[in-house]
Each structure stands twice: as C-alpha cells, then as structure tokens.
C-alpha cells in the first residue's frame, strides 16, 4: 500500500574498469595492471553493470534470506551514489512485496541469518521514514528480547546464538539500525553485548582473525596452519564497519570496535595475494589457488572504509585497495555477472571459477561504494562540516542550515564561497558514501543557504563532506518531501506540506465564492508520509475518509491551526483572507513562501497589517511562522490560537501546555470514527504571558454541552485556545504551528503528541552546533 501511494502521487519527483571486462573460466588469475589513480565514473559504471545483471537475475528461493539480503544491502549502497533511482525503487518494491517481514526459515526464531534483511528495511526506513517498513522487524526483535532462547551455547552448531562469525555481519548491524530508527537502547545494548560475546569466543588474539565457528578450533590446513576462512573474516570486518556506521560516535564501546577493526585490517593486508585478491583459506593460499571474490570484496570494503574514516593509513592500505578493486573488476563478466564467488558454505573450499551468488554481487557493490568515496576524495578536497547534538535526547531528521554569509569556525570561507557560487552542491555522509538529500536556496537579501538533515544520538558529533557536484560521477535524485504552491483553480488557496502534514490558507477569491473569511491555517491529514496536495486538488475528494488522507479540520472563522490576532484582553481582532503571495522555494528539504494581509481593525482605533513568512521542512509536523507586523500603536498584544472542538458529555479532549517553555498542544475529541487530530503551537521561551480562550463570557460547561453537529468535514470550532504574547516594533513574531493524525501511527494519543510539541521547544532551546574545518 505504501509503494502504491508513493508512486500514485509522484511523491519523490523527481573504478577503475578496463575497456573490456574479463571473466576467467579456470582458477588461474592474472594480476591486473598497477595504477595509482581511481576515478569515480568508471567505479560507478561497473557497479551499475553488476547491479543491472543482478536485478535481471533475481534469486527466487527465499528472497528475504541472507543470500539475497546481502545483495540488497549492496544495492542500497549503490542507490546512495547512483543517478538512477531504479535501484532504490527495486528495493522499495521488494519490501512492499514481502510486507517488510523478517523470515523465519523452518520456524526458527533467533537465527542471525534471518535478521540480515532488517538492514535493508531499516535503510529504506531512513530514506522514507514509514513506520510500516520497520514495524514487523521491531515486533520480531521485541519477541527475542522478551523471550530469550533457553539455549545460550556458543558451541557450533548452536543457532539461537551468534555462534558463527558470519552472524556478526548478519545481525548486529540490523540491531543497531533498529536502535537508530526507534531510539530504543535495548536494541543497541543487545547488539553490542552479543557482538562481544561472540567475538571473545571466536577471535584468535594471536592471529587477529576469527574462526568460522568452534568446530574449527582444533583443525588445521594441510600446511599446518589454523583454518581461517576468507569470507568468514570478511563478514566480520564488514560487519564491524556496518555496526560502526550506526553506533553512536560517543558510545563507550566504540574504541574497542575500532581497535578490533584495525588489528584485523593489518592481518587482512598481510594475507592479500600478489594478484590483489584473497584465497578462501587465508593462511593456506597454495592449497586453495582460486581467487575468491566475495571475501575479497568484503575485505576491500572494510579497508577502503577504514582509509576513508582515517582509521587506516592511506599510504599503507591505499595501494592494496586499488589493486584489490582492479582485481575484483576483472572478476566481472562483460554482462555484469560477478564470478569467483565461493558457494554458500562453512569453511574454505575449492569451487568453479565461474561460480556466482547474490551475496557476491552485494559484497562487490559494498566494496565499490567505498572505493567510489575514496576516488572522489582523492580527486577533490571536501569541506568538512561537523554537527554536534548538545542535548541529552536524540535528534532525527533535523535540518542543518548554513548561510553563505554565516560566520563559521575553521575554513568557513571556502564553504561560503561554494554555497554562494551557484554551483550544484552535494552533501556526503561522513560514515558512508551515501549522498544525502540537500537543498540550496535564497531566502532573500541576496544570500544563499545550504540545507541538509542529520540524525544524531545524544551528545554525538558527526561529520559530513560538502562537495561541488562536479566531483561526482552522478547525483542521486532526491526524495522530495516538501511542496508549496498557489492554487488558482480553487479560489486562490495557498497550500503547503511536508511528508507528514499539509495545510492551506485562504485567499480573497474565496470570500465571494463561499463567504469564508478566515486567516487561520487549515489542516489536511495523511496516513502515510507522502505528498498529497496536488492529488487532493486534482480529485477534489477533500473530506472523504479514504483511509489515506483527507480534510477533516474545519477552520471557519477560528484561528485554525496557528492563526494570529490582536488581543485587547477580551476580544480577538483578526485579519481577512490573505491578499498576495510569494513563493520563495519548494524543494526536497524545505518549502517557504510569504503571504500578505491587508490592514485590519485591531481595536481602540488601531490598524495592523501583516506579512507572514511560512516554511516547512522535510519529516516535520510543524511549520515555522515569522510574522512581520506593522501598526500605528506599539507594543502589540498578539494571540496565537488553535481551534477548539466541543466535547459534549461523552467526548474527551486534552490540553497540555507549558507557559515558561511557550508551548501548547491540543488533542481534539473525535466527532466521527475518522481518527483524532492533534494541533500545537510553540512560541519563544518566556514570551507567553498567559494561556486563555476567546468567548470568555461563557463557561466551559455551557460551551462543551452545546455540541454543533459535524458535517462531512468534521465538527466546527467552538472557540480558540490562545497563547498571548507581546510584540515590539520592528520585532517579528516567530513561532511554530503543527498538527498530526492518530492514524498515521506516529502519535496515537494525546501524551505522545504533547511530548512531540514539548520536544520541539527543547530543540529550539538547544540548537545543533555546526562547525567547519578540514
């Protein structure tokens, strides 16, 4: 259902490689020519060729099992750098087709292999933020936490624990991603605790390598060496990478993970063969002469990532990565098929040189994603931006805003020049090669601003690379999550939305057409995180409950959701409908516009006019309002309001507020079985002088007892809930207003919505800290 609406509404509008790719049919492998240069374009080209072949040859047996899931993990790594959205779309379609479930092969409940696909679902969640994508996974992990297996043995063939080293790739990265998606530290604790339980059991501290499982403890290869399987150790090295990508930077276990990674990397480097690849038995390559591509790709992925993160010396490891990548490319047939992949197994083995598997393609794509990043950074110097979360709570989908004229520490000058240059700018995630959605726009005064969004754990600092887009081979199409436009086909409406909520304001043409006079914003609600404005206006199905989106919020002459007025102590004086509009930007991260209102009677012979600048960011339920008022009398006592509905004798509402912090949330009573709407406003801390209502001459009991009958659009407002503040001359009134629908699943009760409104005030008081320096 999610994919259906994503597509229906067009929500998201949108190397090195020789001239001939060679496949070897015999286990004789020629070392590729040496080169010191990596270039982004050929790296991306061969990655796309491999992905295209894999998409054309899907594995139909257990499509969400580990064999396919590793391939899909690599596919999403490619989607983060490719200019073609088909790789992302293919993974979205697969998740929808499989209902976002984690498999339970043969009824098993705890097996790490069955958790691998959770990495795919969570990575898609981080792009789309749809709860459906992680709901089944969360249910499965909650079951594991609540019902631990009675068999906690790590002796092979125990399968309810992570008793084999492959599990450290399959499971911990899924668990830490679920932690990042939910802010539930139980998932993080489980991942870290059980990772080290397995590592302490299977890691050979002398060899700095992992046994595949306990059955290998007392075995030896023909040459008398211990048995260390290349792909098994590749799983571990890559698993550490994928765990560190979502383990908070300030987590106390992070140094231990990094040290294990560096110790393993040194041994991996020492076991690389002259042709650039590794053999299935790391310490007995002579008896296993066929180059093994899947383990080699996982090693290449890990080593390249280590260089990119500054954990590994580029002078020491860079030549090995370059040689390994060239050799991996030589394992790719002209049609994109990755060869030299050892079939699924549990130990080093001989295998045909033309053997392939989806996990081989996935490992190749993972390697390519970090080699691509290495190539980009070798050919250009990025501007590094550090973003710190100073608060004790997690910050998800929070916008970083950097103005071209904003003074910043370090090398701010080059960043400011780049932002103001008019060139296309991209933002690369600091812990992967993924290009993040970003936006540059001019809010006015001939300045430009760069916007992108970050996820940060409490107290965490992360880095991001700002680049001229010309340094890349391609720019991934962004997911467009905000939209705003003038709607002349519907009486001068002006509508705007994020992927979470939608609003509209009324123009003057509506007055003669319908007689509606109101400057209070309307609310359109949506179940899924999609864009709906154009669909609503095209279909004219505003008020029908189709289960996905509708207009069930009556504004009337109330303040709607966040309208303002002048308060004289007893009466509210409000403007008419807006007169003119100006669109400033509509983009993937932010939409922003201005509405102007003609002067109106503010009481006591005064006149007030307003220019209102409204913006909304991706993944946000709240819009920001900057109202610039003109008057012949100062200061002004201004009210910001929310429409209140009648409860009757059986209905319920919940009003929660904090005057000192400046926020007010309202949970409406339900007049029909269409779900409940929450609204909220957040003013500057310390600015609210009182919370009150209009129609103060009537007691609450009388107002709520006389319940107006709802129409197809919902119940009309009975009065306004008001936050009173004072505005001085030449001082804009700045506040936030927002709304939610309980059927979206993000907020299902008044307590949750009040917490979200409160959290916005806390984010306001503790802004992200942004510094620049290479």
N, C-alpha and C positions, 0 to 999 in steps of 0.2 A: 504493500500500500504506500509506503514512504516513497519508493522509487517512482511509482505511478504519478504521484503528485509532484515530485521533483521535476519529472520530465514534462508533465502536462502544463505546468506553469512556467517552464523555462526558468526555473529559479536561479540556476547558475549559468548566466549568459556568458552567454559568452560570445687516450684511446689510441687510442693507438690502435690502428687497424690496417692490415695490408690491403693492397688493391684487390687481391683475391684471397678469400678465406679458405683455409685448407683443413680437410678432415683426414685423420690418419686411421687407416683400417687395420694397422698392425701395431703392436706395442713398442714400436721404435719411434722415438720422439726427437725431433731436431730442435736444438736451441734456437730461438729467434734472434734476429739481428739486434745488436745493442743500440740503444738510443737514450738520450738523457731528457728528451722532450715528451711531454704528454700534452695533448690538445683536447679541449672539451668536445669539439664537433665529432671527431671520429669515435671517441668514447661513447657518446650518446647514440651515434648511429648504430654501432654494433649492439648496444644494449637494446635498442628498439627492434633490431632484427631478431634477436633472441626472444624477446617478449612476443613479437608477432608470431613467431613459429610456435611458441608455447600456447598462445591463445588459439591458434588454429589446430592444435593437437591436445585438447584437454584430456586429462585423466578422469574417467567417469567412475572409477571404483573408489568409493569413499572420498568424495570431493572435498570434504572438510577435514580429512585426516591429515597427519603430519606431512606426508609425501607431497600432497598438493598445497598445503598451507605454507610450507617453506617457499614454494614457487610464488604464491600470492604475496608473501611478505616482500620478496624481491620485486614483484610487480608494483607494489605501492612505493617502494624506494625509487623505482623508475618514474612513477607518476609524479613524484615530488620535483623532478627536474625536466621532464619532457614537456614539449609544447603541444602534445596531442593528449586530449582528455580521455581517449578511449581506454587507456589503461586503468585510470581511476574509475571510469564508468563500468568497466568489466567487473571490477571488484565490488562495486556497489550493487550491480545486478546479481552477483553471486551471493552476497549477503542476503539480499531480498529473497532470492530463490530458496535459500536454506533457512529462512526465518531467524537468522542470526544465532542459530543454535551451536552449542559445542557438542561434538559427537560423543556417544558412549558405546564404543565398539564392543560388541559382545556383552553389553550390560555393565561394563566396568565403570566405576565411579570416580576413581582417583588418578587414573593413568595420565602422566605428563604429556604424552603424545596427543591426547585428546584436548589438551588445553592450548596447543600451539595456535590453532585458528583464532583464539582470542586476541592474538597480536594483530591479526588482520581486522577484526571487528573494532577493536579499540582505536586503531589508526584511522579507520574510516570515521569513527565517532569524533575524533579530534578535528576532523575536517567539517563534519556536518552537525555534530552535537545533537543527534537524535537519540533519545533515551532508548528507543526500540533496539538500537544497534548493540547495546551492552546489557540490556535487561536480562536475557537468558543467561549470559555469562555470569552476571552478578548473582543470579539465583543459584547457578551451579557452584560458584566459589563459596557462597554463603553456606550451602549444604556441606561442603568439605570442611569449612571451619567449625560448623556446629556438630558435625558427625565424623570426627577423625577416625580413620581406619584403625581397627584393633591390631593390624599387622604393621608395625613401625620398623621392621627389619630393613636394613640396607644390603643384606646379603642377596646377591643375584640368585634366582630370578624374581625376587620380590618386585611387584609392580605398583603397589599402592603408595610407595615412597619414591623419591628420586634416586633410585638405586643404580642407575647407569648414567654415564656422563652426558649422553645426548640430551637427557632431561633438562640439563642446565641451559640449553637453548630453547627447548620447547615450552617450559613452564615459567621460570622466574620473570622473563620479560613480559609475559602476559599478565602476571600478577601485579608487577609494578605499574604497568599501563592502566590496569583497572584502578589502582590506588590513585593515579593522577587524574583519572576520569571522575572519580567519586569522592575524593578527599577522605576516604576511609582507610585509616592507617593500619587496620587489621590486615589488609591485603599486602601492604608494604612489609609489615613485620613477618608475615608468613613467608614471603619471597626471600627475604634476607636470612631469616633463621634457617630455612630448609636448604637454601643455597650452600651456606657454610657447613651445614650438617653433612651434605653430600661431598663437598669439597674436602673437608677434613678426612673423609673416609677414602676417597678415590685418588687424591692428589699425592704424587710421589715428590716429596720435597727435595730429593737429591736430583732427580731427573727433570724437575719442573714441568712435568707432563701428567696427564690424567690416564689412569687405567680406564678402559671402557666400562668395566664392572668388576666385581670381586672375583669372578671366575678367572680373571687374568693375573691375579696376584702372584701365583706360583708358576706361571707359564713363561716360556722363553721362545724366541725365534730360533731359526736354525743356526744363526751366528752367535747364539748365546745371550743376545740382548733381551731386555724386557720388551713385552709387547705393548706398544703404544700406537694406536690406530690414528691415522691422519684425520679422518673425518670426525671421529670422536673428539679429538682435541680441537678440531676446527669448530665443532659445535660449542665447546666450552669457551674458546676465545671469542667467537662471535656472540655467544650468549652473555658474556661479560659486557661486551660493547652495548648490546641491546638492553641490558639491565641498567648500565650507567646512563643511558640516554634519558631515562625517566626516574632514576634515583636522585633525590634532591642533592644539589651541589654541596649543601651543608650537612648531609647525613653523616653521622659519626662512622659508619661502616665504609664510606666511600674511599678513604685512603687504603683500606685493606683490599678492596676490589682492584684499585689501580695498581697496587703493588703486585698482586697476583697476575694481573694483565701484563705488566712489564716483565716479570720473571718468565712467564710463558712465552712472551714475544721473543725474548732473547734465545730461548731454546728452539722455537719455531724457525727463527732466522738461521740458526746453526744447522738445521736439518733440511734446508732448501737444497735441491739438487742443481747441478750446473745448467740444466735446461730451463730453470726458473720455476719448476713445479715441485711438488712433493709426492712421495710414494705412499701407498696405503699403509705400509709399515714404516714409521718414521726412523727407526733405528736399524732396520734391515732392508734398505732400498735395493740391494743386489738381488735378493730373492723375490722381490715384487717390482719388476722393472717397468711396468706400465705406469705412465704418469696418471695421477688421479685428480680429476678436475674439481670435484665437489669440495673435498677437504682443502685443496689448494685455493679455491675461490674464497672459502671461509677464512683461511689464513690471510689472504690478500686483503679481504675486507677489514679484518682486525688490524693488520699492520698499517694499512693506509689510514684507518680511523685514528690510530694512535699517533701517527705523524700529524694529522690534521688537528688533533687535540693538544699537541705539544707534550704528549707523554713519551714519545719515541723520537730519537734524534734523526732528523731527515737525512743527514749525511750518511748515517749508518744503515738506515732502513729504506731510504728512498730508492736506491738502485735495485734492491730486492723487489720492491713493489712494482717498479717499472718493468723489470724482467718478468715477474710473475704475470703481470697483466698481458704483456705481449704473448706469453706462452698460453695463457687462457684464451686469448683471441684466436690463437692457432687451433684451439680445440673446438671452434665453432665452424660447422659446415657452411657452405655457401647459402643454404636455405635458412640458417639461423639456429639449427639444432646443436645443442651443446653435447659433445661426446666426451669419452674418457671418464664417465661417471660410474663409480662402483655401485652396483645394485644395493638395495637395502640389505643390511646385514648387521653383524655384531662384532666384527673383527677384520683385520687386514685380509684381503683375498685377491686372487687372480680374477680377471674379468675381461671381456672383449673390449677392445679399444673403441668400438662404435656404440657402447652402452650409453644410454641417456635416461634421465628421470626428471620430473618437475622440480625436485629439490636441487638438482644440478643447475637448472636454469635460474632458480631463485637465488642460489649462492652466487652465481655469476653476476646477477643483477645487483645484489648487495655489494659485491666487490666493485662493480662498475660505478655504483653511486658514490663510493668514497674515492675511487680513482678519479672520477669526474671532479669532485670537490678539490682534490689535490691538483688536478690540471688547471682548474680555474684559479686557484690561489697561487700557482706557480707563474701564471701569466698576468696577474694583476694584484695589486695590493689593496685589500679591502679596508674600509673604515670600520673599526670595531666599536660597537656600542654595547655598553654594559648596563643592564637593567636590574635594579635591586628592589625586592619587596621588603619594605621596612616593617611590615605588620606581622602580627602573630597568627594570621589566617591566610589561607591560600587565595591567590588571585588568578582567576581563569578568564580567558578572553578579555583581558584588559588592554585598552588601547594605549600604545606609546605614541606620543605626539611630539615631534621635533620640528621646530620652526627654523626656517633658514636664517632668521635674524636673532635666534635664541642663543644667548651666551652659554657655552658649554665648556667643560674642562678638557684638557688634552688637545687633541688635534681637531678641534671643532671647526677650524677654518675650512679644511677640505670638505668636510661634511656639509657645511653650509653652502659652499660653492656648488657641490653636487646637487643638493636639493634645489638650489636656485637656478641651475643650469638649463632646465628644460629637457634634459635627457631622461630617458626611462631609467628608473631606479628599481633595484630589486633588493630584497632582504633575505639572506640565507640563514637558516637556523644554525646556531653555534654548535650543536651536538649531532647534526646530521647534514646531509647535503640538500635537504628539502628547502625549496624556495617558498617562503611564506607569502601569503597574500598581503599586499601593501597598496598604498594609495598616496599620491602627491596631488595636492590641490591648493588653490589660492583662496584663503578666506577673506581676502581684502587687503588694502594698503600695500599692494604690490609685493606681498610676501608669499612664500610657499611653505607648506608643511608636509612632512612625511609622517604617515600613519601606518602602524602595523600592530598586531595584537600578540600578547605573550601569556603564557601560563607559568606561574611561579609558586613554589612552595613557600611556607612561612620563612621569612628571613633569607630567602635564596637570592643569589645573584647569578644571572646567566648572560652570555654574550651572543651577539648577533653581528653578522657581517653585512655591511652596506656596500653595494656594488653598482657600478654602471652596467646596465643590462647587456651592453655590447661585449662584456667579458664572458657571457654565457653562450652556449650553443642554441638555447631556446629559452623562452619564458613560459612557464606553465600558465594555462588560463585560470584566472582567479575564480573563486566561488563568490558570486555577487550576493551579498547578504543584506544590503540596504537599497532603498529605492525611494524617490520622491518625484512628484510631478504635479503640474497644474492640470486640472481635469475640466476642460471647457465643455465637454459633452454632457456634464452633469452640473449645470448651474454654477460654474466657477468654483467647484470644490478644489481644495489643495490637499493631496493625500501623501502620506509618507509611511514608511515601515522599515523595520528590521526583520530578520528571520524569525523573531519571537512575537512581535505585536505590530498592529497597524493603527493609524489614526487618520483623521481628516479634519479640516477646518472649513467653515462655510464662507462662500463669497457673497457679494451683494446681489448677484443674479438670483439667489435662492429666495430672497425676500418677496419679490412679486410673483415668483413661481409657486412657492409653497407657504409663504408667510412666516418662515422660520427666521427669527432674529436671535443669533447666539454667537458669541466668540469663544465658547467653551469647546475644547477639542473632543471629537468623537473617538470611540474605541471600536476597532474591528479585531475580533479574536480568531486565533488559529490553533489547530491541534498540533500540527507538525511545523517544523522550522523551515518554512517555505515562504516565498513571496506571493502575495495574493491580490494586491491592489488591482493590477490590470485584469485579472480574471474576474474579480468582483464587478468591476465596471463593465466589462465585456458581456458578462452573463446577466447582469442586473439581478442576480439572486442574492440580495443583501441580507435578508432576515430569515431565510430558511435554514433550519438546522440540518445540514448535510453531513454532520459529523466531523468536518474538516475545518471550516471557517465560516464566519457569519458576522453580521452586525446585530448584536442583541443588547446594545447600550444606547438608551435614549438620552439625548442631551437636553432637548427642549430649550428653555431659557436659563438653564442652570450653568454652573461653571464646568460641567462635564468632567473631564479628567485633566485638571491643572489649568483651568482658565483663571484669569485675574480680574480684579475690580478694585475700585476705590471705596474704602470703608469709612463711614462717618460715625461709627460707633453703634449705629442701629440698622443702617441700611447700606446695601451694596449698590454701587453705581458702576454699570458695565458698558462696554462699547458695543457697537453693532458688529455686523459681519466684516471680515477683512475687505480692504479696498484694492490693494495692489499686492503683487507677489514678485519675488525674485529668487530664482534657483541658483544656488552657489555651487553645489556639487551633488552628484549622485553616483555612488561608487560602491566598490566591494566592501570597504570598511566603514565609510561614513556618508550619509546624505545630509545636506544642510541647505537651508533656504531662509528667506525673510518674508514676513507678512506685515503690512502696514494697516493701521486702523485710523479712521477719521476721528477728529476730536469729539469728545462726548462730555455731557454734563457730569461733573464729579461732585456735585452738591455744593451748597454755600456759594453759588455763583462762580465756581471754578470750572475750568475746562482742562481736559487731559487728552493727549493723543499718544499713540504707541507705535513703535516699530519693534517687531518681535523676531528674533533670530532663533530658529529651532534646528537642532541637529540630533541625529540618532546614529548609534554605532552598531556594528555587527554584533550579534549574540547578546544584545541588550534588550531588556524590557522597559528601559527608561529613556526618555528624550531629555535633552538639555535645552532650557529656555533662557535666553538673555533678552530681557525686555528693556528697551530704551524709551523712557517716558519723557514727555515734555509737558510743562504745566506753568500756569502763572502764579501758583502758590506752592511753596515748599516748606517743610518736607511733606511727602505724601504718605498717608497710611494706606497700605495696599494689602489686599487679601488674595491669597491663592486658594482655590477651592476644589473640592471633589463633590460630585453629585451623590446625594444620599437617597436610598430607596426605602419605602415603607416596609416594616416587618410584619404588621398585623399582630394577631395574637399567637400565632404558631411559628412564625418565621424567626430567623436569627440573623444578626449582623455582628460584626466585631470591629471595633475601632481601637486602634493601638497608636500611641503617639509618645514622643519624647521632645518636650519643648526645648530643652537645652541643646539637644542634638539637631533639632529643627526638622524632624520628620513625622509624617502622619500616614498611616495605612488604613485602608477600609476594605472589609470583606463583605460584599453585598449579600443580602438574602436572595434565595432562589425563588423567582416567581413562577417559573415553569421548569419542567425537567430538561433544562438545557445546560446544566452546569452553573457554576458560580464564578463571578468576575471579582477580581481584586484590583483596587486602584491605590495609588500612593503618590505622595509628594515629598521632596527633600529640599529644604531651604538651607542657607548657610548656618553653621553652628552659631548659636547665640543671637540669631536675628529674629526669632519668633517671639513676639510679645505676649501672645495668647492664642489659644485654640478656642473657637466659638462656632456658632451657626448663624445663618440668617433666619428670619421668621422667629425671632426670639420672643415675640408676644404670645406664642402658642406653646403649651407644654409638650414634652416629648410624647407623653401617653396619648394625647389627642392626635398628634401628627401621625404616629405609627398605627393608631387604631383605624383611621380612615384610609384604607388601602386602595389606591387607584387600581383599576383593573388593567392588567398588562395587555398590550396589543401584540400583534405578531412580532413587534420589535422588542418587547420587554416592557417592564414597568417604568412609568415616568418618574422623574425625580420628585421628591417632596420638599427638599431644601438643599442647602450647601453646607458641607463641613469646611470650615475656613481656618487657615493659618494666617495670622495678622503680623505684618512686619512694617518697618519704616524705611522709606527710600528717600535719600537725599538728592539734591540737584546734581546732575552730571554723574550720577551713580547708577549703573544698570542694575536691574533686579535680576538676579541669577538663581535659578532653581532647576530641579528635575521633576518630571512627572512620568508616571508609567502605569501599566496595567498588565494583568495576566488572566488566564482562563484555567480553571482547575482541570479541564480535560486535556490540557497539553501534557500533563503528568509532571511538570517541573515543580508546581506548587499545588498541593491538593487540599490545603486547609489554611485558615487564617494565620496560624502561628508561623507557618513556613513563609507566607507572603510578608508578614511583618518582619521576619528575620532578614528577608531579602532587601526590604526597604531600609532597615537598620544598617545592613552591611554596606549599602551604597553610601550612607553617611560616614561610615568608618573608612571606606576607601577614599572618600573626599578629604577626610582629615589626615590620611596617611598616604599621600600620593607616591607613586612609583618614583624611584630615584634613577635618573638617567645620566650617565657619564660617557664621554667619548675618549678613546685613546687606543693606540695600536700597541 
